[in-house]
Amino acid sequence: LHRHRCSEEIYHVTHGQGRMTLGDTVLDIAVGDSILIRPGTPHCVENTGRELLRILCCCAPAYSHDDTEIL
């Protein structure tokens, strides 16, 4: 579980299925789903299927290790 102070992220599932924790909400995710992660929101994702879980991640501003806080 982690969060980003400044960056907003969008995860788009391109293969497989999983479970997304987004703040206090837990969502099942699958191919075609897109998830908006606002700055400061704790989040993590796990693979719940037998196939690889592939996610396209877009960050704005660009990802930085300095902006990531592990919780």
N, CA, C and O atoms as a MOPAC input file, in Angstrom:
PM7 MOZYME 1SCF
protein

 N      0.86300 1    -1.17400 1     0.00000 1
 C      0.00000 1     0.00000 1     0.00000 1
 C      0.90400 1     1.23000 1     0.00000 1
 O      1.85800 1     1.32200 1     0.77300 1
 N      0.58600 1     2.15700 1    -0.87200 1
 C      1.37300 1     3.38900 1    -0.96100 1
 C      0.48800 1     4.52900 1    -1.45700 1
 O     -0.67200 1     4.32200 1    -1.81300 1
 N      1.05000 1     5.73000 1    -1.47400 1
 C      0.34600 1     6.87800 1    -2.03200 1
 C      1.37100 1     7.85100 1    -2.60200 1
 O      2.56600 1     7.78100 1    -2.31200 1
 N      0.85700 1     8.75400 1    -3.41800 1
 C      1.68500 1     9.78800 1    -4.03600 1
 C      1.14000 1    11.13900 1    -3.60100 1
 O     -0.06200 1    11.38900 1    -3.69800 1
 N      2.00700 1    11.99500 1    -3.13000 1
 C      1.57700 1    13.30100 1    -2.62600 1
 C      1.07000 1    14.20600 1    -3.74900 1
 O      0.08300 1    14.92300 1    -3.57700 1
 N      1.74700 1    14.17100 1    -4.89800 1
 C      1.43200 1    15.11900 1    -5.98100 1
 C      0.83300 1    14.46800 1    -7.21600 1
 O     -0.02700 1    15.05800 1    -7.87000 1
 N      1.27000 1    13.27500 1    -7.53800 1
 C      0.87900 1    12.65600 1    -8.80600 1
 C     -0.51900 1    12.05900 1    -8.77000 1
 O     -0.92800 1    11.43400 1    -7.79200 1
 N     -1.23600 1    12.27100 1    -9.86500 1
 C     -2.48700 1    11.57500 1   -10.13000 1
 C     -2.14400 1    10.42300 1   -11.06600 1
 O     -1.30800 1    10.57500 1   -11.95600 1
 N     -2.78400 1     9.27600 1   -10.87200 1
 C     -2.50900 1     8.12200 1   -11.72300 1
 C     -3.80000 1     7.59300 1   -12.33600 1
 O     -4.88200 1     7.72600 1   -11.76400 1
 N     -3.66100 1     7.00000 1   -13.49400 1
 C     -4.73700 1     6.22100 1   -14.09400 1
 C     -4.16100 1     4.85200 1   -14.40600 1
 O     -3.16600 1     4.73300 1   -15.12100 1
 N     -4.79100 1     3.82300 1   -13.86700 1
 C     -4.43100 1     2.43000 1   -14.19200 1
 C     -5.45800 1     1.92000 1   -15.20300 1
 O     -6.66200 1     2.08900 1   -15.01000 1
 N     -4.98300 1     1.30300 1   -16.26900 1
 C     -5.87200 1     0.68800 1   -17.25500 1
 C     -5.46300 1    -0.77700 1   -17.39900 1
 O     -4.32600 1    -1.07000 1   -17.76800 1
 N     -6.37500 1    -1.68600 1   -17.11300 1
 C     -6.08500 1    -3.12300 1   -17.14900 1
 C     -6.12500 1    -3.61000 1   -18.59700 1
 O     -7.13800 1    -3.47400 1   -19.28300 1
 N     -4.99900 1    -4.18400 1   -19.05000 1
 C     -4.90300 1    -4.67500 1   -20.42700 1
 C     -4.90500 1    -6.19900 1   -20.51700 1
 O     -5.09200 1    -6.75600 1   -21.59900 1
 N     -4.69700 1    -6.88400 1   -19.37300 1
 C     -4.64900 1    -8.34900 1   -19.38300 1
 C     -4.84200 1    -8.86500 1   -17.95500 1
 O     -4.26500 1    -8.31300 1   -17.01800 1
 N     -5.63200 1    -9.89600 1   -17.78300 1
 C     -5.80200 1   -10.53800 1   -16.48700 1
 C     -6.89000 1    -9.90200 1   -15.63100 1
 O     -7.73600 1    -9.14500 1   -16.10700 1
 N     -6.82800 1   -10.24000 1   -14.36000 1
 C     -7.79800 1    -9.71700 1   -13.39100 1
 C     -7.11900 1    -9.54400 1   -12.05200 1
 O     -6.09500 1   -10.16800 1   -11.77400 1
 N     -7.69700 1    -8.68900 1   -11.22000 1
 C     -7.08000 1    -8.44000 1    -9.93100 1
 C     -8.01900 1    -7.75700 1    -8.96800 1
 O     -9.22800 1    -7.66800 1    -9.18200 1
 N     -7.41400 1    -7.27900 1    -7.89500 1
 C     -8.14700 1    -6.56900 1    -6.85300 1
 C     -7.39500 1    -5.27300 1    -6.56400 1
 O     -6.19000 1    -5.28200 1    -6.31100 1
 N     -8.11300 1    -4.18200 1    -6.60500 1
 C     -7.54100 1    -2.85200 1    -6.39200 1
 C     -8.03700 1    -2.29800 1    -5.07700 1
 O     -9.24400 1    -2.21400 1    -4.84600 1
 N     -7.11300 1    -1.92000 1    -4.21500 1
 C     -7.46200 1    -1.20000 1    -2.99600 1
 C     -7.25300 1     0.27000 1    -3.28600 1
 O     -6.17400 1     0.69000 1    -3.70600 1
 N     -8.29900 1     1.04900 1    -3.05600 1
 C     -8.30100 1     2.47600 1    -3.35400 1
 C     -8.90400 1     3.19100 1    -2.14700 1
 O    -10.12300 1     3.31400 1    -2.03200 1
 N     -8.04300 1     3.65600 1    -1.25700 1
 C     -8.53600 1     4.21400 1     0.00100 1
 C     -9.21400 1     3.11700 1     0.80800 1
 O     -8.59800 1     2.08500 1     1.07700 1
 N    -10.46900 1     3.31700 1     1.19900 1
 C    -11.22700 1     2.32200 1     1.96900 1
 C    -12.02000 1     1.37800 1     1.07200 1
 O    -12.74600 1     0.51800 1     1.57100 1
 N    -11.89100 1     1.52900 1    -0.23800 1
 C    -12.67000 1     0.74700 1    -1.19200 1
 C    -11.80800 1    -0.34700 1    -1.81200 1
 O    -10.65200 1    -0.10800 1    -2.16200 1
 N    -12.36800 1    -1.54100 1    -1.94600 1
 C    -11.69700 1    -2.65200 1    -2.62800 1
 C    -12.54200 1    -3.02300 1    -3.83900 1
 O    -13.73600 1    -3.29400 1    -3.71400 1
 N    -11.91200 1    -3.03300 1    -5.01900 1
 C    -12.61400 1    -3.28200 1    -6.27200 1
 C    -12.01500 1    -4.46500 1    -7.00000 1
 O    -10.79300 1    -4.61000 1    -7.03300 1
 N    -12.84800 1    -5.31800 1    -7.58900 1
 C    -12.36200 1    -6.32800 1    -8.52100 1
 C    -12.14900 1    -5.62100 1    -9.85600 1
 O    -12.99700 1    -4.84400 1   -10.29400 1
 N    -11.01800 1    -5.89100 1   -10.49900 1
 C    -10.69900 1    -5.24700 1   -11.76900 1
 C    -10.40700 1    -6.30800 1   -12.81900 1
 O     -9.96400 1    -7.41200 1   -12.50200 1
 N    -10.66500 1    -5.95300 1   -14.08400 1
 C    -10.45900 1    -6.88400 1   -15.19700 1
 C    -10.15600 1    -6.08800 1   -16.46200 1
 O    -10.19700 1    -4.85700 1   -16.46100 1
 N     -9.85400 1    -6.80100 1   -17.53200 1
 C     -9.50800 1    -6.18500 1   -18.80900 1
 C    -10.53900 1    -5.12700 1   -19.19900 1
 O    -11.74500 1    -5.37000 1   -19.16000 1
 N    -10.04200 1    -3.95400 1   -19.57300 1
 C    -10.89900 1    -2.86200 1   -19.99300 1
 C    -11.21700 1    -1.86000 1   -18.89600 1
 O    -11.68300 1    -0.75800 1   -19.18700 1
 N    -10.97300 1    -2.22100 1   -17.63300 1
 C    -11.24500 1    -1.30000 1   -16.53000 1
 C    -10.16200 1    -0.22800 1   -16.44100 1
 O     -8.98100 1    -0.50400 1   -16.65400 1
 N    -10.57600 1     0.99400 1   -16.12600 1
 C     -9.65500 1     2.09600 1   -15.84800 1
 C     -9.98500 1     2.65600 1   -14.47900 1
 O    -11.15400 1     2.82200 1   -14.13200 1
 N     -8.94500 1     2.94900 1   -13.69700 1
 C     -9.12400 1     3.41100 1   -12.32800 1
 C     -8.37000 1     4.72000 1   -12.15800 1
 O     -7.17300 1     4.78200 1   -12.43900 1
 N     -9.04400 1     5.75900 1   -11.70500 1
 C     -8.41000 1     7.03300 1   -11.40100 1
 C     -7.95700 1     7.01800 1    -9.94500 1
 O     -8.73900 1     6.71000 1    -9.04500 1
 N     -6.69800 1     7.35100 1    -9.72500 1
 C     -6.14200 1     7.40900 1    -8.36900 1
 C     -5.72200 1     8.85500 1    -8.11500 1
 O     -4.73500 1     9.33500 1    -8.67200 1
 N     -6.47800 1     9.53300 1    -7.27500 1
 C     -6.19200 1    10.94400 1    -6.99100 1
 C     -4.97900 1    11.06600 1    -6.06300 1
 O     -4.70200 1    10.15000 1    -5.28900 1
 N     -4.26000 1    12.18000 1    -6.13300 1
 C     -3.11100 1    12.38300 1    -5.24500 1
 C     -3.50600 1    12.19400 1    -3.78400 1
 O     -4.57800 1    12.62400 1    -3.35600 1
 N     -2.62500 1    11.54600 1    -3.02500 1
 C     -2.85500 1    11.33100 1    -1.59800 1
 C     -3.69800 1    10.11800 1    -1.25900 1
 O     -3.87900 1     9.81100 1    -0.08100 1
 N     -4.22700 1     9.41000 1    -2.27100 1
 C     -5.08900 1     8.25200 1    -2.01800 1
 C     -4.24400 1     6.98000 1    -1.85100 1
 O     -3.51200 1     6.60900 1    -2.76800 1
 N     -4.33400 1     6.31100 1    -0.69500 1
 C     -3.62800 1     5.04100 1    -0.53100 1
 C     -4.16000 1     4.02000 1    -1.54700 1
 O     -5.36600 1     3.92900 1    -1.77700 1
 N     -3.24000 1     3.25200 1    -2.15000 1
 C     -3.66400 1     2.27800 1    -3.15100 1
 C     -2.63900 1     1.16000 1    -3.30600 1
 O     -1.45500 1     1.31800 1    -3.01000 1
 N     -3.14500 1     0.02400 1    -3.78400 1
 C     -2.31100 1    -1.11100 1    -4.17400 1
 C     -3.15600 1    -2.00900 1    -5.06900 1
 O     -4.38200 1    -1.89900 1    -5.10100 1
 N     -2.49200 1    -2.88700 1    -5.78600 1
 C     -3.19600 1    -3.80000 1    -6.67900 1
 C     -2.56400 1    -5.18300 1    -6.52900 1
 O     -1.35700 1    -5.30700 1    -6.32300 1
 N     -3.39400 1    -6.21800 1    -6.63300 1
 C     -2.88600 1    -7.58300 1    -6.57500 1
 C     -3.54100 1    -8.41900 1    -7.65700 1
 O     -4.68800 1    -8.18300 1    -8.03800 1
 N     -2.80700 1    -9.38400 1    -8.13800 1
 C     -3.30300 1   -10.32000 1    -9.14300 1
 C     -4.13900 1   -11.38400 1    -8.43900 1
 O     -3.66800 1   -12.01300 1    -7.49200 1
 N     -5.37400 1   -11.59100 1    -8.89200 1
 C     -6.23400 1   -12.62600 1    -8.31000 1
 C     -6.51400 1   -13.75300 1    -9.29800 1
 O     -7.25600 1   -14.68600 1    -8.98700 1
 N     -5.93000 1   -13.66800 1   -10.47000 1
 C     -6.17300 1   -14.67200 1   -11.50600 1
 C     -4.99300 1   -15.60300 1   -11.69600 1
 O     -3.99400 1   -15.51900 1   -10.98200 1
 N     -5.12300 1   -16.48100 1   -12.65800 1
 C     -4.05900 1   -17.43300 1   -12.98800 1
 C     -3.12400 1   -16.89400 1   -14.06400 1
 O     -2.02200 1   -17.41100 1   -14.25100 1
 N     -3.56400 1   -15.85600 1   -14.77000 1
 C     -2.75000 1   -15.22800 1   -15.81000 1
 C     -2.03300 1   -14.01100 1   -15.23000 1
 O     -2.34600 1   -13.55100 1   -14.13200 1
 N     -1.07100 1   -13.50400 1   -15.98400 1
 C     -0.41600 1   -12.27000 1   -15.58800 1
 C     -1.43300 1   -11.13300 1   -15.57200 1
 O     -2.33800 1   -11.08400 1   -16.40500 1
 N     -1.27400 1   -10.22900 1   -14.62500 1
 C     -2.06200 1    -9.00700 1   -14.58300 1
 C     -1.19600 1    -7.91400 1   -15.18600 1
 O     -0.11500 1    -7.61600 1   -14.67700 1
 N     -1.67600 1    -7.31600 1   -16.27500 1
 C     -0.92400 1    -6.24900 1   -16.93300 1
 C     -1.73000 1    -4.96900 1   -16.85300 1
 O     -2.92200 1    -4.93700 1   -17.16200 1
 N     -1.04600 1    -3.90600 1   -16.42700 1
 C     -1.69500 1    -2.61400 1   -16.23500 1
 C     -0.86400 1    -1.53200 1   -16.90800 1
 O      0.35400 1    -1.46600 1   -16.73800 1
 N     -1.53600 1    -0.69400 1   -17.66800 1
 C     -0.91100 1     0.49800 1   -18.21800 1
 C     -1.12400 1     1.60100 1   -17.19200 1
 O     -2.25700 1     1.86500 1   -16.78900 1
 N     -0.05100 1     2.24000 1   -16.77200 1
 C     -0.13500 1     3.27200 1   -15.74400 1
 C      0.30300 1     4.60600 1   -16.33300 1
 O      1.38900 1     4.72100 1   -16.90100 1
 N     -0.55400 1     5.61000 1   -16.19200 1
 C     -0.23900 1     6.97000 1   -16.62600 1
 C     -0.21200 1     7.86400 1   -15.39400 1
 O     -1.13300 1     7.83300 1   -14.57800 1
 N      0.84700 1     8.66300 1   -15.26200 1
 C      1.00800 1     9.54100 1   -14.10300 1
 C      1.16000 1    10.98500 1   -14.54400 1
 O      1.82800 1    11.27400 1   -15.53600 1
 N      0.53300 1    11.89400 1   -13.79700 1
 C      0.68800 1    13.31700 1   -14.06600 1
 C      0.73700 1    14.06700 1   -12.73300 1
 O     -0.22200 1    14.00100 1   -11.96400 1
 N      1.83300 1    14.78000 1   -12.44000 1
 C      3.05900 1    14.82800 1   -13.21900 1
 C      3.74700 1    13.46600 1   -13.24900 1
 O      3.31900 1    12.53300 1   -12.56900 1
 N      4.80100 1    13.35700 1   -14.03300 1
 C      5.51100 1    12.08800 1   -14.21800 1
 C      5.90100 1    11.46300 1   -12.88300 1
 O      6.15100 1    12.16400 1   -11.90300 1
 N      5.95000 1    10.11200 1   -12.86200 1
 C      6.29000 1     9.37000 1   -11.64700 1
 C      7.64800 1     9.80200 1   -11.10200 1
 O      8.58700 1    10.04700 1   -11.86000 1
 N      7.73500 1     9.89000 1    -9.78500 1
 C      8.97700 1    10.18000 1    -9.09300 1
 C      9.02000 1     9.37700 1    -7.80200 1
 O      8.03800 1     9.34500 1    -7.05900 1
 N     10.14800 1     8.72800 1    -7.52600 1
 C     10.28800 1     7.98800 1    -6.26700 1
 C     10.09800 1     8.91200 1    -5.06100 1
 O      9.58200 1     8.49200 1    -4.02500 1
 N     10.51600 1    10.16700 1    -5.20400 1
 C     10.39600 1    11.12600 1    -4.09500 1
 C      8.93800 1    11.45300 1    -3.76400 1
 O      8.64400 1    11.93800 1    -2.67200 1
 N      8.03200 1    11.19000 1    -4.69700 1
 C      6.60800 1    11.48000 1    -4.49000 1
 C      5.85100 1    10.26200 1    -3.92600 1
 O      4.64800 1    10.34100 1    -3.67800 1
 N      6.54800 1     9.15700 1    -3.72900 1
 C      5.92100 1     7.91100 1    -3.28200 1
 C      6.16300 1     7.68700 1    -1.80000 1
 O      7.30200 1     7.72500 1    -1.33500 1
 N      5.08200 1     7.45300 1    -1.05700 1
 C      5.15300 1     7.14900 1     0.36100 1
 C      4.60300 1     5.75300 1     0.58600 1
 O      3.42500 1     5.49600 1     0.33600 1
 N      5.45900 1     4.84500 1     1.06000 1
 C      5.03100 1     3.47400 1     1.39300 1
 C      4.31500 1     3.51700 1     2.74000 1
 O      4.80000 1     4.11000 1     3.70400 1
 N      3.15300 1     2.87500 1     2.78100 1
 C      2.34500 1     2.92000 1     4.02300 1
 C      2.40500 1     1.61900 1     4.79000 1
 O      1.78500 1     1.49600 1     5.84600 1

